[in-house]
Amino acid sequence: MSSGDVEGEEQDGGKIRKLKEEINDVWNKIAMREEKIKPEVDDRPGWKTVRIFVSSTFKDFHQEREELVKKVFAELRGWCELRQLYLIDCDLRWGVPKETTSEVTLKTCLEEIDRCYDDNKVPYFVNMTCKRIGWIPLADELPPNLMKNYRLVFGLSVTEMEIVHAAYRIENPNALFLIRDDSFLNEIEDEDIRKEFIDEVQPRADTKLNILKDKITSRFSERVFTYKCKYVPGERLYSDYMTKKGRPKLELDDNFSKIVLDFFKERIAEQYPVVKTEIDEYLDATFHHKAFMNSRCGIILGVNKKSQRDLIIGRESILKEINDYVENEKDTSGSPKLIIGEAGAGKSSIMAKAASNVLQAMEERAAQPCKVFFHFVGAVPNSTSLLEILRRLLREIKPNSDFPETLEDTVQLVRSELANCHLGRVVIFIDALNQALTQRIITQRIKTRALSSDALLYILCLRQFVS
């Protein structure tokens, strides 16, 4: 080896040592801000929400995310429902459009973790890591208010920030870490495909990843698992609407699903023990509808008018229009507010967000209290029955009332109760009403304003066929 080669290696070694010092300094700053929060056992009767935040770099973990959503969480959701728990998996692949600004992207991720804190005290969190560190925001991409509010440290990737906020800082016992064995890369001959699994920024990415894995392993040793996978040549995974060519397909180790399922069953069962109690079926349905509302109102996606392909976060104009309708005390026409659109346009999410906004407004200011009723067709079994919708409404506005046996009698009683001047203001949200009524009945009810009252406001969501 020539003296030039030796000198070059020494220079490279010096750069790596300096890089390690810089990265470790970042983690040392985090370690100085630790605070531990323990899960609280919740044995109260009634339905509760469990959120699981899925963390990883997006580009290289589509196979695992598909396995989680379609297999693991599907089975876990059924298990949770038997325990009166509504499971929400927080997978932001579809919630953060490519055109979103850096600030909104980061804020969306961190606020979703905040919701996990709100619902479960300590987030249920699963992180997957391999050979990509992901996006590392530059200094001018981190707004000072975001840095302050979340106590962020410059130099972390977004995935690392998720780990710090949800798990590392509080030594979260509900956090699971899965490290994918990278030996499968030896099976991939196509360099373009290999690049989908490896960070382009070298050697910084490798150094950061090694330190990240060391930090995770030392802090969460009993909750860190390594799993293997195989590359499936010639096949593609079409899980990502952002690309028509699909993603490289992997065959995961059978242990992957079992590890995740067993871990979260154990953690959830400890925090939410089974409570044996008799619950009114209509009260039970209300818990379901509220959980459905909460799951849909987190992120609302809209379409930019300039380009049907450009997604933006927010349906602010529609939500404002609904809010104005609810707040307008001078409108005594009794006319309903209709949200009409094709299937898949996001109507349910808009209705959920609008109903949530009204509920929140009522809690924040008691100046104009009102009853808020929301019904999402499809959220629970038998939710398409008009009779059941009206019975739920009756139970909300008159808890101790007996139900008539026929639909006709129930309609008459609902009309009578809604016309009761002592009832006060009532706001009714019904999503996907067209699934409960025929087109003729919908059109007739709307045109005749069948449940109209000066104090009644009802927001109906329909598919696009009402004339």
C-alpha positions in Angstrom: 0.0 0.0 0.0 1.4 3.4 -1.0 1.8 6.3 1.3 -0.9 8.1 -0.7 -3.4 5.3 0.0 -2.6 5.3 3.7 -3.0 9.1 3.9 -6.3 8.8 2.0 -7.6 6.2 4.5 -6.6 8.3 7.4 -8.4 11.3 6.0 -11.5 9.2 5.4 -11.3 7.7 8.9 -11.0 11.2 10.3 -14.1 12.4 8.5 -16.0 9.4 9.8 -14.9 10.1 13.4 -15.9 13.7 13.1 -19.3 12.7 11.6 -19.9 10.3 14.5 -19.1 13.0 17.0 -21.6 15.4 15.3 -24.3 12.8 15.3 -23.7 11.7 18.8 -23.8 15.3 20.0 -27.3 15.6 18.5 -28.5 12.6 20.5 -26.8 13.8 23.6 -28.9 17.0 23.4 -32.0 14.8 23.3 -30.9 12.7 26.2 -30.6 15.8 28.4 -34.4 16.5 27.9 -35.8 13.2 29.1 -39.2 12.7 30.8 -40.8 9.4 31.4 -44.6 8.9 31.1 -46.2 5.6 32.2 -49.4 4.2 30.7 -52.4 4.4 32.9 -54.8 1.4 33.3 -58.2 2.4 31.9 -60.9 0.1 33.2 -63.9 2.5 32.6 -66.8 0.9 30.8 -67.6 1.9 27.3 -65.8 2.2 24.0 -62.4 3.7 23.8 -60.0 4.5 21.0 -56.5 2.9 20.5 -54.2 4.6 18.0 -51.0 2.9 16.6 -48.6 5.2 14.8 -46.6 3.5 12.0 -43.1 5.0 11.5 -40.6 4.4 8.8 -39.1 5.9 5.7 -41.9 5.8 3.0 -40.1 4.7 -0.1 -38.6 1.4 1.1 -41.3 0.0 3.5 -44.4 -0.3 1.3 -44.4 -4.1 1.7 -44.3 -4.0 5.5 -47.0 -1.3 5.6 -49.3 -3.3 3.4 -48.7 -6.3 5.6 -49.6 -4.2 8.7 -52.7 -2.6 7.3 -54.2 -5.6 5.5 -53.2 -8.4 7.8 -51.9 -7.5 11.2 -54.2 -4.5 12.0 -57.2 -6.2 10.4 -56.8 -9.1 12.9 -56.0 -6.8 15.7 -59.0 -4.6 15.0 -61.3 -7.6 15.4 -59.6 -8.5 18.7 -59.9 -4.9 19.9 -63.6 -4.7 19.1 -64.3 -7.7 21.3 -62.8 -5.6 24.1 -64.8 -2.5 23.1 -61.8 -0.8 21.7 -61.8 1.0 18.3 -58.4 0.6 16.6 -57.0 3.4 14.4 -53.8 2.7 12.5 -52.0 6.0 11.7 -50.3 5.3 8.4 -49.4 8.7 6.8 -48.5 7.3 3.4 -51.7 8.8 2.0 -52.0 11.7 4.4 -49.0 13.8 3.3 -49.1 14.7 -0.4 -45.8 15.3 -2.3 -46.5 19.0 -2.9 -47.0 19.7 0.8 -44.5 22.2 2.3 -41.7 20.9 4.6 -43.3 22.6 7.6 -46.8 21.1 7.0 -45.3 17.7 6.4 -43.4 17.7 9.7 -46.2 19.2 11.6 -48.7 16.7 10.3 -46.5 13.8 11.5 -45.9 15.2 14.9 -49.5 16.3 15.4 -50.7 12.7 14.6 -48.4 11.5 17.4 -50.0 14.1 19.6 -53.4 12.5 19.0 -51.9 9.2 20.1 -50.8 10.9 23.3 -54.3 12.4 23.8 -56.1 9.1 23.3 -53.8 6.6 25.0 -51.6 8.7 27.4 -48.5 6.9 26.0 -48.5 6.3 22.2 -48.7 2.8 20.6 -45.8 3.1 18.2 -44.1 0.8 15.7 -40.9 1.8 13.8 -39.2 0.0 11.0 -35.6 0.6 9.9 -33.2 -0.7 7.4 -30.8 1.2 5.0 -32.5 4.5 4.6 -32.4 7.4 7.1 -34.9 9.6 5.1 -35.3 13.3 4.8 -33.2 15.4 7.1 -34.7 19.0 7.2 -32.3 21.9 6.7 -32.1 24.7 9.2 -34.4 27.0 7.2 -37.0 24.1 6.8 -37.5 24.0 10.6 -39.7 26.8 11.8 -38.7 28.2 15.2 -42.1 27.7 16.7 -42.1 24.0 15.7 -38.6 23.6 17.1 -39.7 25.2 20.4 -43.1 23.5 20.7 -41.7 20.0 20.1 -38.2 20.6 21.5 -36.7 19.4 18.2 -32.9 19.1 17.7 -31.4 20.2 14.4 -29.7 17.3 12.5 -32.4 14.6 13.0 -34.3 13.0 10.1 -38.1 13.2 10.2 -38.2 9.5 11.0 -35.8 10.1 13.9 -38.0 13.0 15.1 -41.0 10.7 15.2 -39.0 8.2 17.3 -37.8 10.9 19.7 -41.3 12.5 20.1 -43.2 9.2 20.4 -40.8 6.9 22.2 -37.2 7.8 22.9 -37.6 10.8 25.1 -40.1 9.1 27.4 -38.7 5.5 27.1 -42.1 4.4 25.8 -43.0 0.8 26.9 -45.6 0.8 24.1 -43.0 1.3 21.4 -41.9 -1.6 19.1 -38.8 -1.5 16.8 -38.3 -3.7 13.8 -35.0 -3.8 12.0 -35.0 -5.4 8.6 -32.0 -7.6 7.8 -30.4 -6.0 4.7 -29.0 -9.3 3.3 -31.8 -9.4 0.8 -30.0 -6.6 -1.1 -27.5 -9.2 -2.3 -30.3 -10.8 -4.3 -31.0 -7.6 -6.3 -28.9 -7.2 -9.4 -30.7 -4.2 -10.9 -29.0 -1.1 -9.5 -32.1 1.1 -9.9 -34.1 -1.3 -7.7 -31.3 -1.4 -5.1 -31.4 2.4 -4.9 -35.0 2.2 -3.7 -33.8 0.6 -0.5 -30.6 2.5 0.1 -30.0 6.2 0.9 -28.2 8.2 -1.7 -26.3 10.3 0.9 -23.3 8.2 1.8 -21.5 7.8 4.2 -23.6 10.1 6.4 -26.7 7.9 6.0 -24.9 4.7 7.0 -23.3 6.4 10.0 -26.6 7.9 11.2 -28.4 4.6 10.7 -25.7 2.7 12.7 -25.9 5.2 15.6 -29.8 5.2 15.5 -29.9 1.4 15.7 -27.4 1.5 18.6 -29.5 4.1 20.4 -32.7 2.1 19.9 -31.2 -1.2 20.9 -29.6 0.2 24.1 -32.8 1.9 25.2 -35.4 -0.6 24.1 -33.4 -3.8 24.0 -36.4 -6.1 24.8 -38.6 -4.5 22.2 -36.2 -4.5 19.3 -36.5 -7.4 16.8 -34.7 -8.2 13.5 -36.6 -9.9 10.7 -35.6 -11.2 7.3 -37.2 -10.9 3.9 -36.6 -12.1 0.3 -36.7 -10.0 -2.9 -39.2 -11.3 -5.4 -37.7 -10.6 -8.9 -40.1 -9.6 -11.7 -43.1 -8.8 -9.4 -44.2 -5.4 -8.3 -46.3 -4.2 -5.3 -49.0 -1.7 -6.4 -49.8 -0.1 -3.1 -48.7 3.5 -3.9 -51.0 5.7 -5.9 -48.1 8.1 -6.4 -46.4 5.7 -8.9 -48.0 3.6 -11.6 -45.0 1.3 -12.0 -45.4 -0.1 -8.5 -42.8 -0.9 -5.9 -40.3 -3.8 -5.6 -42.0 -6.7 -4.0 -40.6 -8.5 -0.9 -41.5 -11.7 0.8 -41.5 -11.1 4.5 -40.6 -13.6 7.3 -43.6 -15.1 8.9 -42.4 -13.8 12.3 -42.9 -10.2 11.2 -46.7 -10.3 11.6 -46.6 -12.4 14.7 -44.2 -10.1 16.5 -46.3 -7.0 15.9 -49.6 -8.8 16.7 -48.4 -10.4 19.9 -46.7 -7.2 21.1 -49.7 -4.9 20.7 -52.1 -7.5 22.1 -50.0 -7.7 25.3 -49.6 -3.9 25.6 -53.2 -3.1 24.9 -54.6 -5.8 27.2 -52.5 -4.4 30.1 -53.7 -0.8 29.6 -57.3 -1.7 28.7 -58.4 -4.8 30.7 -61.7 -6.4 29.8 -64.6 -4.8 31.6 -67.8 -6.9 31.9 -70.8 -4.6 31.9 -74.1 -4.4 30.1 -74.3 -1.5 27.7 -77.4 -0.1 26.0 -77.2 -1.1 22.3 -77.8 2.5 21.1 -75.2 3.9 23.5 -72.9 1.2 22.2 -73.6 2.4 18.6 -72.9 6.0 19.6 -69.4 5.0 20.8 -68.8 3.3 17.4 -70.0 6.4 15.5 -67.8 8.7 17.6 -64.8 6.5 17.1 -65.5 6.5 13.3 -65.8 10.2 13.4 -62.5 10.6 15.2 -60.7 8.3 12.7 -61.9 10.2 9.7 -61.5 13.8 10.8 -57.7 13.8 11.5 -56.5 14.7 8.0 -58.8 16.1 5.2 -57.5 16.0 1.7 -58.7 18.3 -1.1 -57.9 18.8 -4.7 -56.2 21.8 -6.1 -58.4 23.5 -8.8 -55.4 24.2 -10.9 -54.6 20.6 -11.3 -56.6 17.5 -10.5 -53.3 15.7 -9.7 -52.1 18.2 -7.1 -53.4 17.3 -3.6 -53.6 19.9 -0.8 -54.4 19.4 2.9 -57.7 20.9 3.9 -61.2 21.4 2.7 -61.4 24.7 4.5 -63.9 26.4 2.2 -66.5 23.5 2.6 -65.9 23.3 6.3 -66.3 27.0 6.7 -69.6 26.9 4.7 -70.9 24.2 7.0 -69.8 26.1 10.1 -71.5 29.3 8.8 -74.7 27.3 8.3 -74.6 26.1 11.9 -73.7 29.5 13.3 -76.3 31.4 11.4 -79.1 32.0 13.9 -81.1 34.2 11.5 -81.8 31.4 9.0 -85.1 29.9 10.0 -85.9 28.3 6.7 -85.4 24.8 7.9 -83.5 23.9 4.7 -80.9 21.2 5.1 -77.2 21.7 4.1 -76.4 19.1 1.5 -72.9 17.7 0.8 -73.1 16.0 -2.6 -70.3 14.2 -4.4 -69.2 11.0 -6.1 -68.0 8.0 -4.2 -64.4 8.4 -2.9 -64.5 12.2 -3.0 -63.9 12.4 0.7 -67.4 13.3 1.9 -67.3 11.2 5.0 -64.0 12.8 6.1 -65.6 16.3 5.6 -68.7 15.3 7.6 -66.6 13.8 10.4 -64.4 16.9 10.6 -67.5 19.2 10.5 -69.3 17.3 13.3 -66.1 17.3 15.4 -65.7 21.0 14.9 -69.3 21.7 16.1 -68.8 19.4 19.1 -65.6 21.2 20.0 -67.2 24.6 19.6 -70.0 23.6 21.9 -67.5 22.5 24.6 -65.4 25.6 24.3 -68.3 28.1 24.6 -71.5 27.4 26.5 -73.1 30.6 25.3 -75.2 28.7 22.7 -75.5 25.1 23.9 -77.1 22.6 21.5 -77.6 18.9 20.9 -75.3 17.4 18.2 -76.3 14.1 16.6 -74.1 12.4 14.1 -74.7 9.1 12.2 -72.2 7.6 9.7 -73.9 4.9 7.6 -71.6 1.9 7.5 -69.9 2.6 10.8 -71.8 -0.2 12.6 -74.0 -3.1 11.5 -77.6 -2.2 10.7 -76.6 1.5 10.3 -78.3 1.7 6.9 -81.7 1.2 8.6 -83.8 4.4 8.6 -85.7 3.0 11.6 -82.4 2.5 13.6 -81.2 6.0 12.6 -84.4 7.5 14.0 -84.3 5.4 17.1 -80.7 6.5 17.8 -81.8 10.1 17.4 -84.7 9.6 19.8 -82.4 8.0 22.4 -80.1 11.1 22.1 -82.9 13.7 22.5 -85.1 11.8 24.9 -83.0 9.1 26.7 -85.9 7.4 28.6 -88.4 7.2 25.8 -90.0 4.0 24.5 -89.6 3.2 20.8 -92.7 2.8 18.6 -92.7 -0.5 16.6 -93.2 0.9 13.1 -91.3 3.3 11.0 -94.3 5.5 10.4 -95.0 5.9 14.1 -91.3 6.5 14.8 -91.2 9.3 12.2 -94.2 11.0 13.8 -92.6 10.8 17.3 -89.3 12.2 16.0 -91.1 15.1 14.4 -93.0 15.8 17.6 -89.8 15.7 19.7 -87.9 17.9 17.4 -90.7 20.5 17.4 -90.5 20.6 21.2 -89.5 24.2 22.1 -87.9 23.0 25.3 -85.4 20.8 23.4 -83.3 23.8 22.2 -81.1 23.8 19.2 -80.3 20.5 17.4 -77.7 19.9 14.8 -78.0 16.6 12.9 -75.2 15.1 10.7 -76.1 12.1 8.6 -73.4 10.7 6.3 -74.2 8.5 3.2 -78.0 9.0 3.7 -78.5 7.6 0.2 -77.6 4.2 1.5 -80.5 4.3 3.9 -83.1 5.9 1.6 -84.2 5.5 -2.0 -83.6 8.4 -4.4 -87.3 9.1 -4.5 -87.6 9.4 -0.7 -84.5 11.5 -0.4 -85.7 13.9 -3.1 -89.2 14.1 -1.6 -88.0 14.6 1.9 -85.6 17.4 0.8 -88.2 19.2 -1.3 -90.8 19.1 1.4 -88.3 19.8 4.2 -89.8 16.9 6.1 -88.2 17.5 9.5 -88.0 21.3 9.4 -88.0 23.4 12.5 -86.7 26.9 13.4 -84.3 25.3 15.9 -83.3 22.3 13.8 -80.3 22.2 11.5 -79.4 19.1 9.5 -76.4 18.4 7.3 -76.9 15.5 4.9 -74.2 13.7 2.9 -75.4 12.1 -0.4 -74.0 10.6 -3.6 -74.3 12.8 -6.6 -77.8 12.0 -7.9 -80.3 14.3 -6.0 -82.1 16.7 -8.4 
